[in-house]
Amino acid sequence: MKIDTICVQEGYSPKNGEPRVLPIYQSTTFKYDSSAEMGDLFDLKKNGFFYSRLANPTADAPEKKLAALEGGIGCMLTSSGQAAALISVLNIAGAGDHIISSASIYGGVFNLFYKTLAQMGIETTFVPCDSKSEDLEKYFRPNTKLVYGETLSNPSLDILDIEEFAKAAHAHNVPLIVDNTFPTPINCRPFEFGTDIVIHSTTKYLDGHAVAVGGAIIDSGNFDWTKGNFPMLTEPDDSYHGIAYTSVFGKNAFIVKARAHLMRDLGSSPAPMNAFLLNLGMETLALRMRKHCENAKKVADYLVSRMSGKNAAVTWVNYPDLPSNHNYELCRKYLPNGSSGVISFGIKGGREAATKFMDSVQLAAVVTHVADARTSLLHPASTTHRQLSDEQLKECGVAPDLIRFSVGIEDAEDIIADIDQAMEKAVK
Ligand SMILES: *Cc1c(COP(=O)(O)O)cnc(C)c1O
């Protein structure tokens, strides 16, 4: 099936007389005729549902859909993108281990690595996202367990040189984990460039309507855990009847362990209702992404036109699809059909004018959200990233005057007219 068809059809196919639309299985538990049958499920000898912390049929459908969209072999939904990032790391790293991460990542995940993982005994080295594999060599240690990055970073819109990061990771027998939230599998499929594990904040474009916080982890099935140093996957797990995930589950070891071990222990599972909303959102994902990108290109062109002449009001525009952009080459390579609907820019008058601009928009809404059908905007330095020092802001690629503008799927002319009138008030 082609990608538009997968969005609509994959994951749920009703049998004779069953509901046409994926039902919401609002049930914590599932009934069996004998305790022997249930015992087999607990022992992971049989597939099936028994408790919704671990798996639920309403979550199962979007899991299958998302795995197919990314070209992976398995997927586990989580209660948030943060939980997906945490579980993807804890699944293969523990106290005393080290990870390498691109510095251009979402502020929340940056904090997770910088603060919380450090407290748990996992040390992170942050590196530039455009590093070549030779540059990355020096950061590897004997206890390095993974390399991490974001395809298109939120909010700095930097593009990870995926092939270079994958090459360096594989030379050290560790996997590359990539957060593909912003491009979605419609605009980039990181597995095609050597990524081993993809994660998502499904809260953004995948849901697309700002109705449900959620996350996902997808496994390509390509990484050979037995070649590296991953005792968590290859040695018997004494909390799971002494099974060694790789010997029992082969290629599926990563996702089975994430579910059987970490979802069991951490419990960050998605609600059935949220899984239903995610599935509904993904049905229109391909359509929406095309419109988001088409509109964003028009808005970016407009903003560039306001950088010069007597009406000049914009100081800089960052949209990777613009030929003048420092990421244009990487964008052509990894995101040839468009990056996303997100643009960042600065206006004349710096922080003060930016605030006035935020207060003056009418159609666009000031919200702590990004990547949904409605045009929205945010000033990260005073909101999502306010806990970061100026030094850390710089490391994440966030300028103090940066306005993150998330272009929706309304008519581009209306969006531009709104920017125009707000700019009129903000820039003297
Ligand atoms: C929002 C976001 C996250 C965190 O996801 P939540 O669903 O808010 O927990 C992680 N990565 C990226 C790129 C994001 O945009």
The ligand as a MOL file (V3000), in Angstrom:
LIG
                    3D

  0  0  0     0  0            999 V3000
M  V30 BEGIN CTAB
M  V30 COUNTS 15 15 0 0 0
M  V30 BEGIN ATOM
M  V30 1 C 6.5510 17.9480 21.9350 0
M  V30 2 C 7.7590 17.1910 21.6320 0
M  V30 3 C 8.2330 16.1960 22.5090 0
M  V30 4 C 7.5830 15.8910 23.8250 0
M  V30 5 O 6.3300 15.3180 23.5820 0
M  V30 6 P 5.0610 15.4100 24.5730 0
M  V30 7 O 4.0440 14.6420 23.8080 0
M  V30 8 O 4.7540 16.8510 24.7760 0
M  V30 9 O 5.4750 14.7340 25.8400 0
M  V30 10 C 9.3470 15.4770 22.1250 0
M  V30 11 N 9.9740 15.7370 20.9590 0
M  V30 12 C 9.5470 16.6890 20.1150 0
M  V30 13 C 10.2810 16.9390 18.8500 0
M  V30 14 C 8.4230 17.4410 20.4120 0
M  V30 15 O 8.0140 18.3950 19.5630 0
M  V30 END ATOM
M  V30 BEGIN BOND
M  V30 1 1 1 2
M  V30 2 1 2 3
M  V30 3 2 2 14
M  V30 4 1 3 4
M  V30 5 2 3 10
M  V30 6 1 4 5
M  V30 7 1 5 6
M  V30 8 2 6 7
M  V30 9 1 6 8
M  V30 10 1 6 9
M  V30 11 1 10 11
M  V30 12 2 11 12
M  V30 13 1 12 13
M  V30 14 1 12 14
M  V30 15 1 14 15
M  V30 END BOND
M  V30 END CTAB
M  END
